[in-house]
């Protein structure tokens, strides 16, 4: 190898070493191929508990990032041609050394022929630009049941697939504009965590952002299932915790809180957690509503609510309207939209909120007046009261 080529190789390997160090949670694997005449020698790098396991010529050993790069340099000087294919989630880097010089190419992961065939399913919306593409997100979509084990798109899951992708499309602008060094996303009442996995894929494999995902649920069984799914997918940047959101202490630096179809007061607990964490963004799809049903009264309109079905339907609107107003009172800019067709499910409202630096005094006064008129107290009210009672000024608050 020419001295100039060696210097170039060492420079490029600095970047590989940095990836191995900083992006360890996103590492998929690396393959090595070395040529000497007609002979070919292969090696493989996998993630170990501490470092990386290199398997080459029948020997396996654990190396750190610098040692991996030193190994490739040593072999590149020995063999006529050398190639390293380094794979992270969503990215493939090919480093080659030949008599003609040293080259590096980076490309997004390409789907197999079978995956591309599944993406061409005629039942999909051909005019839609999917963010979670079947031909690129096949392992994820197989894990959550959108694809069969053979990689075929299940016709009975196309509606669910469209719902998931449309949810991502609606929350995407929040993350596209975010300038955090790392996005910390908290999924409250995560259940089987399908949304956590999809958002993890979108943030890392599509946006190529550094991210961590934490799922919290009171049910230990679904937490164990989520941990197993993360292990099978190789999503090492995910953590799942069994906890009651009434007592859960969110970590510092939460970027976003999401919640999908958390039943009744679990939605309030998710919103309360977002407020407590001072999350930048909130994206919440409420589910059933019961808590305020037997609490609220509307003076002068009682005759309109004597029919149970009307009272229940109005309670749904009332509950989510008060949640939105409460978020405004806590300093968030709020929008409420239908994220899917009501023909799919009537629980189709998405509450989006972005924290601002402005106070919500007007919204607080409006909220208090409405609450007084209705005579209600929600779990979100209790969560916010608890936050206020435990409030203290920190150095971080003074800096802001």
NUGUKOL-566926 format. One record per residue: residue in one letter; x, y, z of N, C-alpha, C in turn. Coordinates in steps of 0.05 Angstrom, whole numbers, plus 32768, in hexadecimal, padded with zeros to 4 digits. Layout:
! NUGUKOL-566926
AXYZXYZXYZ;...
END
This chain:
! NUGUKOL-566926
X80117FE88000800080008000801280198000;X800B802C7FEF801A80457FEE801780548008;X802C8064800F802B80738028801380868029;X800D809380127FF680A580117FDC80968016;X7FD9807E800B7FC1806E800F7FBF8066802C;X7FD5805F80387FD5805780547FCB806E8066;X7FD5808680607FCC809D806F7FAF80A3806C;X7FA580A080537F8880A3804E7F78808F805C;X7F818075805B7F72806080697F7180668087;X7F86806E80937F87807380B07F74808B80B7;X7F72809E80A57F6080B580A97F4380AC80A8;X7F3D809B80947F21809180927F1A807F80A9;X7F2D807080B37F28805E80C97F23806E80E3;X7F2C808780E57F26809780FC7F07809B80FE;X7EFB809F80E67EDE80A280E57ED0808880ED;X7EDA807180E47ECE805880EC7ED18053810A;X7EE8805A81157EEC805781327ED980698142;X7ED4808181377EC1809381457EA580888144;X7E9E807C812E7E83806F812C7E8180588140;X7E96804781417E95803081537E9380398170;X7E9E805181767E9E805B81927E8380698198;X7E7B807C81877E64808C818C7E49807F8185;X7E4A806E81717E31806281667E2F8045816D;X7E3A803D81837E398021818B7E1D8015818C;X7E0A802581967DEE801B81997DE18017817E;X7DEC802281697DE0801F814E7DF0800C813C;X7E05800181477E177FEF81377E087FD58130;X7E0A7FCD81177DFD7FB4810E7E127F9E8109;X7E287FA580FC7E3D7F9280F77E517F9C80E3;X7E677F8E80E07E7B7F9580CB7E877F7B80C0;X7E8B7F7B80A67E967F6480977EB07F6C808A;X7EC47F5B808B7EDE7F60807F7EE37F4B806A;X7EEF7F5380547EF77F41803E7F137F498036;X7F267F3580367F427F3A802F7F497F278018;X7F567F3180037F5D7F217FEC7F7B7F1F7FE9;X7F847F077FE37FA07F027FDD7FA17EEF7FC5;X7FA57EFA7FAD7FA47EE97F957F877EDF7F92;X7F847EC57F8F7F6A7EB97F8C7F5D7EB27FA7;X7F6C7EB67FBC7F617EAF7FD77F537EC67FE3;X7F3F7EBF7FF37F2E7ED480017F2B7ECC801E;X7F2F7EE0802F7F2C7EDB804C7F187EEF8057;X7F057EE580677EF07EF680717EF07EF78090;X7EE67F0D809A7EE37F1180B77EC97F1F80BD;X7EC17F1F80D67EA87F2B80DE7EAB7F3880F9;X7E9E7F4F80FC7E9F7F5E81157E827F608120;X7E7E7F5881397E647F5981467E677F698160;X7E507F71816A7E4F7F8081837E527F6D819A;X7E647F7381AC7E687F6381C57E5E7F7481DD;X7E5C7F6681F37E537F75820B7E667F8C8212;X7E7F7F87820E7E937F9C82137EA67F9D81FB;X7EA17FAF81E87EB17FB181D07EA47FA281B9;X7EB57F9781A77EAC7F8A818F7EBA7F70818B;X7EAC7F5B81827EB87F41817E7EC07F3E8161;X7EDA7F3A815C7EE57F3681417EEA7F18813D;X7EDE7F0D81287EE37EF181217EF27EF18106;X7F0A7EE581077F1B7EE580EF7F2D7ECD80F0;X7F2D7EBD80DA7F3E7EA580D87F3A7E9280EF;X7F217E8F80F77F1A7E7C810C7F1F7E858128;X7F287E9E812C7F2E7EA881477F1B7EC0814D;X7F107EC081657EFF7ED6816D7F0C7EE48185;X7F0B7EFF81847F167F0F819A7F077F29819C;X7F067F3481B47EF87F4D81B97F0B7F6481B6;X7F037F7881A67F147F8F81A17F047FA981A7;X7F137FBE81AB7F067FD881AD7F077FE58191;X7EFC7FFD818F7EF9800B81757F15800F8168;X7F28801881777F42801E816C7F5080048162;X7F4C7FEE81727F587FD5816B7F4C7FC98151;X7F327FCE814D7F257FC581357F317FD2811C;X7F357FEC811F7F417FFB81087F5E7FF48104;X7F6D7FEE81197F887FE681177F8A7FCA8109;X7F777FB9810F7F757F9F81027F727FA280E4;X7F5F7FB480DB7F5A7FB780BF7F737FC380B1;X7F807FD680BE7F987FE280B27FAE7FCD80AE;X7FB17FBC80C27FC67FA780C07FC07F9480A9;X7FA77F8C80A67FA07F7980917FA17F878075;X7F9A7FA080747F9B7FAE805B7FB77FB18050;X7FCB7FB380627FE77FB4805A7FF17F988051;X7FE47F83805A7FED7F6880557FE17F5D803B;X7FC77F6480357FB97F58801F7FB87F6B8007;X7FB27F5F7FF07FB17F6F7FD77F987F817FD6;X7F827F767FDF7F697F867FE07F5B7F817FFB;X7F507F9680067F437F9380207F297FA48020;X7F147F99802C7EFA7FA7802C7EEE7FA48048;X7EE47FBA80527ED47FB9806B7EB87FC58064;X7EA37FB6806B7E887FC080687E7D7FC38084;X7E7B7FDC808D7E727FE380A87E557FEB80A7;X7E447FDF80B77E277FE480B67E1D7FEF80D0;X7E10800680CF7E00801180E57DE3801080DD;X7DD2801480EF7DB5801580E97DB1802C80D4;X7DA8802480BD7DA1803780A87DB880408096;X7DD18037809D7DE88041808E7DFC802A808A;X7E08802A80727E1C8016806C7E3580258060;X7E4C8020806D7E65802D80647E778017805A;X7E81801B80417E94800880357EAF80168031;X7EC3800A803E7EDF8014803C7EEF7FFF802D;X7EFB800780177F0A7FF480077F267FFE8001;X7F397FEA80017F557FF07FFB7F5D7FDE7FE4;X7F657FEA7FCE7F6D7FDB7FB67F877FE77FAC;X7F937FDA7F987FAC7FE67F8C7FA680027F80;X7F8D80087F7B7F8680227F6F7F8280377F84;X7F8280307F9E7F7F80447FB27F6B803C7FC8;X7F6480507FD97F52804C7FEF7F38805B7FEA;X7F22804E7FEE7F08805B7FE97EF480558000;X7EE3806880057ECD806380187EB3806C800C;X7E9E805C800F7E84806380057E6F805E801B;X7E5C8070801D7E47806E80317E2C806E8023;X7E1B805C802B7E00805B801E7DEC80528033;X7DD38059802D7DBD804F803E7DB880318038;X7DAE8023804C7DA9800780487D9480038033;X7D997FF180207D867FEB800B7D777FD18011;X7D5D7FD1800B7D4D7FBA800F7D537FA47FFC;X7D4D7F8B80047D517F757FF27D3B7F757FDD;X7D3E7F627FC97D2A7F617FB47D0F7F597FC0;X7D0F7F487FD47CF67F407FE07CE97F577FEF;X7CF97F677FFD7CEF7F7E800B7CE47F937FF8;X7CF17F977FE27CE87FAB7FCE7CCE7FA17FC2;X7CCB7F877FBE7CB27F7C7FB47C9B7F807FC6;X7CA07F7D7FE17C8B7F827FF57C837F9F7FF5;X7C967FB17FF07C907FCE7FF07C7E7FD57FD8;X7C7E7FC57FC47C6E7FCA7FAC7C517FBF7FAE;X7C497FB87FC67C2E7FAD7FCA7C197FC17FBF;X7C077FB87FAD7BF47FCB7FA17BE07FD67FB4;X7BDD7FCA7FCC7BCA7FD57FE07BD57FED7FEF;X7BEF7FF27FEC7BFB800A7FF97BF380227FE8;X7BF5803A7FF67BEF80537FE87C07805A7FD7;X7C0480577FBD7C1A805B7FAA7C2280787FA9;X7C11808B7FB17C1880A77FB07C2480B17FC9;X7C2980A07FDC7C3380A87FF67C5180A37FF9;X7C5F80B580057C7B80B1800B7C7E80A78027;X7C80808D802A7C81808180457C9C80888052;X7C9B808E806C7CB38094807C7CBF807A8086;X7CAD8067808D7CB6804C80967CB28039807F;X7CC78038806E7CC4802980547CC7800B8058;X7CB57FFC804B7CB57FDF804D7CD07FD48044;X7CDB7FDF802F7CF47FD380247D0D7FDA8034;X7D0A7FEC80477D217FF380587D1E7FEC8075;X7D057FEB807E7D007FE6809B7CF57FCA809F;X7CFC7FB7808E7CF07F9C808F7CF47F8E80AA;X7D0C7F8E80B67D0F7F8180D07CFC7F8C80E5;X7CFA7FA780E67CE77FB380F97CCA7FAB80F3;X7CC27FAD80DB7CA67FA880D47C9F7F8A80D7;X7CB37F7880D47CAE7F5C80DA7CAA7F5980F8;X7CBA7F6681087CB87F6381257C9E7F6D8130;X7C927F8281257C797F8C812F7C617F818120;X7C667F6E810E7C507F5F81027C447F6B80E8;X7C517F8080DD7C477F8B80C47C4E7F7980AD;X7C667F6D80AE7C6F7F5A809A7C6E7F3D80A5;X7C6B7F2A80937C6D7F0E809B7C8A7F07809F;X7C8F7EEF80A97CAA7EE680AD7CBA7EE58093;X7CAB7EE1807D7CB77EE080637CBB7EFB8056;X7CB37F1080647CB77F2B805A7CA07F368049;X7C8A7F2880497C737F3180397C617F44804A;X7C577F59803D7C457F6B804B7C2A7F5E8050;X7C227F5D80697C097F5080707BF27F638069;X7BDF7F5980597BC97F6A80507BB87F748067;X7BB57F63807C7BA47F6B80927BB27F8080A5;X7BCC7F86809F7BDB7F9980B07BE17FB380A1;X7BD87FB580887BDE7FCD80787BD27FE68085;X7BBA7FE380907BAE7FFA809E7BBF800380B5;X7BC87FF080C57BD97FF780DC7BF3800380D3;X7BFE7FF980BE7C17800480B37C13802180AA;X7BFD8026809D7BF8804280947BF4805480AD;X7BE7804A80C27BE3805A80DA7BFD806180E7;X7C0F804D80E97C29805280F67C39806680E6;X7C3A806380CC7C4A807580BB7C3E809180BC;X7C24809480BC7C1880AE80BD7C1D80BC80D8;X7C1E80AD80ED7C2580B881077C4180C48106;X7C5480B580FB7C6F80BE80F97C7080D780E8;X7C6180D880D27C6180EF80C07C58810880CF;X7C45810580E17C3A811C80EF7C4C81278105;X7C5C811581117C6E811E81267C8A8124811B;X7C8F811C81037CAA812080F77CB4813D80F8;X7CA3815180F27CAD816D80F27CBA8175810D;X7CAF816B81237CBA8172813D7CD88169813F;X7CDD815181357CF8814781387D0B81518122;X7D008157810B7D10816280F57D1B817D80FC;X7D0D818C810D7D1681A781147D2681A7812E;X7D278190813C7D34818F81557D5381908152;X7D61819E81637D7E81A181617D8C81948178;X7D7F818281877D8C8174819D7DA281638192;X7DB8816081A27DCD814E819A7DC38131819A;X7DB2812B81AD7DA6811081AE7D89811381B6;X7D77810581A87D5B810681AE7D5480F081C2;X7D4880F881D87D3F80E581ED7D2180E481EC;X7D1680CE81E37CF980CB81DF7CEF80B881F5;X7CD980C182027CCD80B282187CB180A9820F;X7CAC808F820F7C92808482077C84807C8221;X7C6F808B82297C61808682417C498073823D;X7C468060824F7C32804B824B7C36803D8230;X7C4F8034822C7C58802B82127C4B80118208;X7C408001821A7C347FE882117C497FD78203;X7C427FCC81EC7C557FBB81DD7C6A7FCC81CE;X7C687FE681D07C7D7FF881C77C817FFA81A9;X7C6D7FF281997C707FF3817C7C77800F8173;X7C6B8023817F7C70803F81777C8D8047817F;X7C97803D81957CB28042819D7CC680388189;X7CC1801F81807CD38013816C7CD280228151;X7CBA802A81497CB7803881307CC580538131;X7CC1806281487CCE807C814B7CED8079814D;X7CF68064815A7D12805E815B7D1E805B813F;X7D10804A812F7D19804681137D1980618104;X7D04807081077D02808980F77D19809C80FF;X7D1D80A0811A7D3180B381237D4D80AB811B;X7D538091811E7D6E808981187D73808280FB;X7D62807180F07D67806680D57D5F807880BF;X7D4B808A80C47D42809C80AF7D4F80B880B3;X7D4C80C380CB7D5880DE80D07D7680DD80D7;X7D7F80C580DE7D9C80C180E67DA380D380FE;X7D9180D481117D9580E3812A7D9E80D08140;X7DAE80DA81527DB480CC816B7D9B80CD817C;X7D9380B681877D7B80B681977D7C809F81AB;X7D6D80A381C07D67808F81D57D49808D81D9;X7D3F807581DD7D22807181E07D1E806381FB;X7D0C806E820B7D04806282257CE6805C8224;X7CDF804382297CC3803C822B7CBC80368248;X7CA5804082517C9D803C826C7C808031826C;X7C7C801C827B7C618011827E7C5F80038299;X7C47800282A47C427FF682BE7C417FD782BC;X7C3D7FCD82A37C3B7FB0829F7C567FA48299;X7C5F7F9382AC7C7A7F8682A97C7B7F748291;X7C657F67828A7C657F5482737C6C7F638259;X7C5E7F7982547C647F88823A7C7F7F94823A;X7C8A7F9B82527CA57FA582537CB97F8F824C;X7CB57F7782557CC67F61824E7CC57F5B8230;X7CAC7F5C82257CA97F5782087CB87F6C81F8;X7CB67F8582017CC47F9B81F37CE27F9881F4;X7CEC7F8F820B7D097F8B820E7D127F7581FA;X7D027F6081F87D097F4A81E67D097F5381C9;X7CF57F6481C27CF47F6E81A67D0C7F7F81A0;X7D147F9081B37D2B7FA281AF7D447F9181AB;X7D477F7B81BA7D5E7F6A81B87D5F7F5C819D;X7D477F5381947D477F4581797D4D7F588163;X7D457F7281657D4A7F8581507D667F918152;X7D737F8D81697D8E7F9A816C7D8B7FB88172;X7D757FC0817E7D717FDC81847D7C7FE181A1;X7D957FE581A27DA37FE881BC7D9F800381C9;X7D92801581BB7D8E803081C67D72803281D3;X7D66801B81DA7D4B801C81E67D4D80108202;X7D3C801B82147D3A8012822F7D1D80118237;X7D157FFC82457CF97FF9824D7CF87FF5826B;X7CE6800482787CE4800482957CC88000829E;X7CC47FED82B17CAA7FE882BD7CA77FFD82D4;X7C93800E82D27C8E802282E67C72802D82E4;X7C68803782FA7C4F804682FC7C55806382F6;X7C48806E82E17C4E808982D97C47809E82EF;X7C37809683037C3180A883197C4B80AD832A;X7C5D809983297C75809B833A7C8E809D8329;X7C8C809A830F7CA4809A82FE7CB180B582FD;X7CCC80B582FF7CDC80CD82FD7CEA80CD82E2;X7CE180DE82D07CEE80DF82B57D0A80E882B7;X7D1B80DF82A57D3780E882A57D398105829C;X7D51811082A07D56812C82967D59812C8278;X7D528142826C7D578146824F7D448137823D;X7D2C813282457D18812582347D118137821D;X7D15812D82047D0E813D81ED7CF0813B81E7;X7CE5812381E77CC9812081DF7CBC810A81F0;X7CA2810E81F57C9280F982027C7C80F181EE;X7C7980D781E97C6580CD81D87C5380BA81E7;X7C3B80B781DD7C2880A381E97C13809D81D4;X7C0E808381D17BFA807A81BD7BE5806981CB;X7BCC807381CB7BB5806581D57BB9805B81F2;X7BC4806D82027BC58068821F7BA9806C822B;X7B9F805882387B83805882407B7D806B8257;X7B67807982557B5C808B826A7B72809C8277;X7B77809982917B8980AC829E7BA680A78297;X7BAD809182897BC8808C82817BD280A2826E;X7BBF80AD825E7BC780C3824D7BCE80DC825E;X7BBE80E182737BC580F782857BE080F38292;X7BE580DA829A7BFF80D482A67C1680D98293;X7C1280D282797C2680D782657C2B80F58262;X7C15810582607C178122825D7C24812E8276;X7C1C8124828D7C28812E82A67C46812982A7;X7C4E8111829D7C6B810B829B7C7A811D8288;X7C6D812482727C798136825F7C7D8152826B;X7C69815B82797C6B817582867C818175829C;X7C81815F82AB7C95815D82C17CB2815C82B5;X7CB5814E829F7CCF814C82927CD781648282;X7CC48177827F7CC8818F826E7CD081868252;X7CC2817282487CC88168822D7CC3817E8218;X7CD4817E82047CD1819281EE7CB8818C81DE;X7CB3817281DA7C9D816B81C87C8B815681D5;X7C71815681CE7C5E814281D87C4E813981BF;X7C4A811F81BD7C39811481A77C2980FE81B3;X7C0F810381B87BFF80F181C87BE580EB81B9;X7BDF80D181B77BC580C881AB7BB580BC81C2;X7BA180CA81CD7B9180C081E47B8080A881DB;X7B77809981EF7B65808381EA7B4A808881F8;X7B41807482087B27807782157B28808C822B;X7B11809882317B0E80AD82447AF880A68258;X7AFF80A682717AEA809F82857AEA80B2829D;X7B0180BC82A57B0480C982BE7AF080E182C2;X7AEC80F182AE7ADB810982B17ABE810482AC;X7AB780EC82A37A9C80E6829A7A8780EC82AF;X7A8C80E482C77A7980E982DD7A80810182EE;X7A92811182E57A9A812982F37A8D814282E8;X7A8E814582CE7A88815F82C27A6B816582C1;X7A65817E82C47A4A818982C07A4D81A382B0;X7A3981A982A07A3981C182907A1F81D08297;X7A2181E482A97A0981F282B179F981FD829A;X79DF81F6829A79CD8200828579CA81ED826D;X79DD81DA826B79DC81C7825479D681AA825D;X79CE81A7827679C9818C828079B5817C826F;X79A081888264798E81788254799B816B823B;X79B08178823179BD816D821A79CE81548220;X79D48151823A79E6813B824279D781258251;X79BD8125824F79AE8110825D79AF80F5824F;X79B880F6823579BB80DD822779D880D4822A;X79DC80BB823479F680B1823B7A0A80B28224;X7A0180AC820C7A1480AB81F57A1F80C781EF;X7A0E80DC81F17A1780F781EC7A2A81008202;X7A2380F9821B7A34810182327A5080F4822F;X7A5180DB82267A6A80CD82237A7B80D9820C;X7A6D80DF81F67A7C80EA81DF7A86810681E5;X7A76811681F37A7F813081FA7A96812E820E;X7A95811A821F7AAB811682327AC681118224;X7AC58103820E7ADE80FE81FF7AEA811881F5;X7AD9812881E97AE2814281DE7AEB815481F5;X7ADC8155820A7AE2816682217AFD815E822D;X7B01814482317B1A813B823E7B338143822E;X7B32813E82137B49814582037B4D816381FF;X7B36817181FE7B38818F81FC7B46819A8215;X7B3F8190822C7B4B819982457B6981928246;X7B6F817A823C7B8B8172823B7B9C8186822A;X7B91818D82137B9F819F82017BA281BB820E;X7B8D81C4821B7B8E81DE82287BA181DE8240;X7BA281C7824E7BB481C582657BD181C6825B;X7BD781BA82447BF281BC82397BF981D88232;X7BE681E782277BEA820382217BF08213823B;X7BE1820C82507BE5821982697C0182148274;X7C0D81FD826C7C2881F682767C3E82008263;X7C368210824F7C4B821D823E7C50820E8224;X7C3D81FE821B7C4081F082017C2F81FC81EC;X7C3981FC81D37C29820381BC7C1D81E981B2;X7C0281E881B07BF481CF81AC7BE581CF8192;X7BE481B781857BD381B3816E7BC681988171;X7BAD819581687B9E817C816B7B948175814F;X7B9A815D81457B928155812B7B898138812B;X7B7A813181167B73811581117B8A81088102;X7B9680F4810E7BAE80E981017BA780D180EF;X7B9080C680F27B8680B180E07B6880B580DC;X7B5C80A680CA7B3F80A880C57B2F809D80DD;X7B1980AA80E47B0880A080F97AFB808580F2;X7AFD807D80D87AF3806380D07B05804D80DA;X7B1E805480DF7B31804080EA7B2D803D8108;X7B2B805381167B26805381327B1D806F813A;X7B088072814C7B00808C81557B1580998167;X7B28808981727B3D809481837B54809D8171;X7B5080B281627B6280B9814D7B6D80D6814F;X7B6C80E181677B7680FC816A7B9380FC8173;X7BA3810D81677BBF8110816F7BC3812B817B;X7BCC812C81947BD2814581A27BF08149819F;X7BF7815E81917C148165818D7C19817F819D;X7C30818081AA7C36819881BA7C54819D81B9;X7C5B81B681B77C7781BF81B77C7B81D381CD;X7C8E81CE81DE7C9381E081F57C9F81FA81EB;X7C94821081F57C9E822B81EE7CAA82388207;X7CB7824E82037CC2825D82197CAD82708225;X7C96827282187C82828482227C7082768237;X7C688285824B7C56827B825F7C3A82778254;X7C29826882627C0E826382597BFA826F826C;X7BFE828882747BEC829582887BCF8296827E;X7BCC829F82657BB182A1825A7BA382868259;X7BB28272824F7BA78257824E7BA2824C826A;X7BB38253827D7BAE824A82997B95825582A4;X7B90826F829F7B77827C82A87B5F826F829B;X7B61826A82817B4B825E82727B468242827D;X7B5B823382827B588218828B7B4B821782A7;X7B54822982B87B48822982D37B2B823182D2;X7B24824382C07B08824B82BE7AF6823482B4;X7B00822682A07AF1820F82957AEE81F982AA;X7B0481F482B87B0381DF82CC7AEF81E682E2;X7AEE81FF82EA7ADC820882FE7ABF820582F5;X7ABA820C82DC7A9F820982D17A9681EC82D0;X7AA881DB82C87AA281BE82C57AA281AF82DF;X7AB181B982F27AB381AB830C7AC48192830A;X7AD9819182FA7AE9817982F67B05817B8302;X7B10816483087B2C816183107B3681488303;X7B4A814B82F27B55813482E37B6F812B82EF;X7B78811382E57B92810982EE7BA8811C82E5;X7BA5812982CE7BB9813D82C57BBA815482D8;X7BA3815D82E37BA3817282F77BB3816A830F;X7BAF815183187BBE814883307BDC8146832A;X7BE3813D83127BFF813B830A7C0C8156830B;X7BFF816A82FF7C0A818582FD7C0C81928319;X7BF8818C832A7BF8819783467C10818B8355;X7C15817183507C2C8164835E7C4681708354;X7C488176833A7C608182832F7C65819E833C;X7C4F81AE833E7C5181C883497C5981C78367;X7C4E81B483757C5481B283927C7181AA8397;X7C7D819B83847C98819283877CAC81A48378;X7CA381BA836E7CB481CB835E7CC981D9836E;X7CE181D983637CF781E7836F7D0981F28359;X7D178207835E7D288214834A7D4382068349;X7D4C81FE83327D6681F2832F7D7982058320;X7D9381FF831F7DA6820F83107D9E820F82F3;X7D9381F982E97D8B81F782CD7D75820B82C7;X7D62820E82DA7D4C822182D67D57823E82D4;X7D6B824482E57D76825F82E67D85826582CC;X7D93825082C17DA2825482A87D8E825A8291;X7D77824B82907D648250827B7D57826B827E;
END
